[in-house]
Amino acid sequence: MHHFLKETDFSLEQAQEVFTLAKELKANRLNGPRALNQQSWGLLFYKSSTRTRISFEVGVNELGGYPVVLNSQTTQIGRGETIEDTARVMSRYLHGLVIRTYGHEIVEAFAEHASMPIVNGLTDFNHPCQLYADIFTLLERYSPEAMDIASLRGKKVAFLGDTACNMANSWIHTAAMFGMDITLAGPDGFAPSATIDAALKADGLPKNYRITQDAEEACQGADVLYTDVWVSMGNEAEAEERKRRMAPYQITTELLALANPNAYFMHCLPAHAGEEVSQAVLDSPQSIIFDEAENRLHAQKAILAKLVELNR
């Protein structure tokens, strides 16, 4: 059974096919292939959601399938049923399952016991669907006709703020996969964990990221400036301390000016203007955050279609 739990669960060749298909699906949104024709796909949420829920629910529908939206607290999971039993039962009803949750071990356990493809809609460790949408958004600019992932090689990404978060992990993994350079800038004590280093090693990828506490150094000559919220779900008790320590890493017009003149600002959203990014940067012509958000739909449709193909 082929699952999509991390960025490297597709080979480079398969990833290229996903981005090519995403372009076709975007161009022919309502007249594309019905890869999920008459299939029922579950969308299981342990965490609240806007973009993940809407993009997957609409995407499954547009691929000809039927989305079944589930909340962990309103299923027997919330009353203690094991993941093993839940996965086996759901596999008797569904053709696939997207999960947005906390611990990464939850999606891994579902994948171990399910007889249907499992898609990681977000965990505390990574967010691969967002990264495929991000890469697709960049390919629309660097290689709009061929969507050639080779066009990304050597591009420099600067990730500022919480450099130990799931988005930082996903960018580290993705940059290594596609040959991009990434520098992470954040306060002391927020470095990526050994878990992402182990994931790189397991996939035979180089540990090619750099860490600095100097925001200006990270942004110098960058092609992409990226950030995420400083206070993710589950970190609310640390909110004020995080905001104080990460304040020097707010992406401002001054930092954006240090990047390449044609650099892009990206954010997985929701954004908190005045915290991790200034309103001026969010509103700047270099901000492509809403293309990024839209592309969750198209990239994820391509991911689902590819999984159906691989699991035939």
Residue, then its C-alpha position, 0 to 999 in steps of 0.5 A: m500500500h502506497h501512502f503519503l506521509k512525508e514529502t519523499d513518499f513519492s520519488l522524484e519522477q513521481a513528484q514530477e508527475v504530480f506537479t505536471l498533473a496539478k497543472e492540468l487539473k488547475a487548467n481544467r478544474l471541472n473537466g479533468p479526470r475523475a480519478l476518485n470516481q465513486q470512491s469514498w474518502g475520509l477526512l479525519f480531523y484531530k485539529s481544527s482546519t480551514r484550508t485543509r478541510i475545504s481543499f480536500e473536501v472540494g478536491v475529492n468531490e471534483l475528482g468524482g469521489y465522496p468526502v466523508v468528514l470526521n472529527s476524532q472527538t465525535t468518533q469512537i477514537g474519542r472514547g478510546e478505540t485503538i487506532e489499529d481497530t479504527a484503521r481496520v474498520m475504516s478500511r472496510y468502508l473507505h477508499g482512502l483517508v486524510i488525517r490532520t492530527y498532532g503526533h506523527e505516530i498517529v498517521e504512521a499507526f494508521a498507515e501500518h494497520a489500514s488497507m487503504p492509502i493514508v494521506n498526512g494532512l498535517t502533523d506536529f512533525n511535518h506538512p507534506c501536502q502544504l509543501y507540494a502546494d508550495i513547490f507547485t506555486l514556485l514551479e508556476r513561476y520558474s517553469p510555467e510550461a514544463m513544471d520542471i522540478a530541475s528549475l528549483r535546483g540551487k534556489k535559496v530559501a530563507f525560513l524565519g521564526d520558529t525553526a523547529c516547527n513542522m513547516a520548517n521540518s517539511w522545508i528541510h526535507t523538501a529542499a534536500m529532495f529537490g536540491m534547494d538551499i535552505t537557511l533557517a533563522g530563529p532564536d537559540g533553542f529552536a533548532p530543528s530536532a534530531t528527528i528531521d536529521a534522522a528522516l534525511k538519513a533514512d531517505g539518503l538525503p544530505k543534511n544541507y540546511r544551515i542555521t543562524q540567529d542572524a535574520e539578515e544573513a538568512c535573507q541575503g540573496a534569498d529567492v524565497l522568504y518563508t515563515d509560519v505562525w510563532v504559536s502553533m496549536g498546542n503551544e498557547a501556554e508559551a505564546e508571550e515568551r515565543k512572541r518576545r523571543m521571535a520578534p527579531y525574526q519578523i519578515t519586514t520590508e527591510l528583510l525582503a529588500l535583502a533578498n533577490p529583487n524577484a524574490y517571493f514571500m510565502h506563508c502557509l497561512p493563517a498569518h498574524a500580521g505584526e507578529e511573524v510578518s508585517q502587513a506591508v510584506l503580506d500586501s507586497p507584490q512579492s507576496i504569493i500567499f493566496d496563490e499558495a493557498e489556492n494551490r492546496l486544492h490542485a496539488q492535493k487533487a494530483i496527490l490523491a490521483k497519483l495514490v489511486e494510480l499507484n495502488r491499483 
